[in-house]
């Protein structure tokens, strides 16, 4: 069974401040994050239009590539 991007992202949560862990920690606090989504466009549109905690979409793109590789 494939897991959602959110589920993958939650595995990156950590108190150590990296760009990835900070994104994961902030997404965990976002009650409107599309938690069941496996769709790149839905997630990127949500992040671009509805959040201010992701400083750069490049972080999302990098993690998306890792997510896809991890879910083969």
C-alpha positions, 0 to 999 in steps of 0.5 A, a space after each residue: 500500500 502506498 502511503 501519502 506524502 504527509 505520512 512520508 513527511 511525518 517520518 522526517 520530523 525532528 527537533 534538530 532544525 534542518 529545512 526538511 525537519 522544519 517543513 515536516 514539523 510545520 506541516 504537522 501543525 497545519 490542520 488543513 494540509 491535504 493529509 491523504 494526497 499522493 498528487 504532486 499538483 494538489 500538494 504544490 498548489 496547496 503549499 504555494 497558495 495556502 502556507 507561509 511556513 515553507 520558505 522555498 518550494 525547492 524543499 518540497 520538490 526535493 522531498 517529493 523526489 525522495 517520496 516517489 523513490 521511496 514509494 516505488 
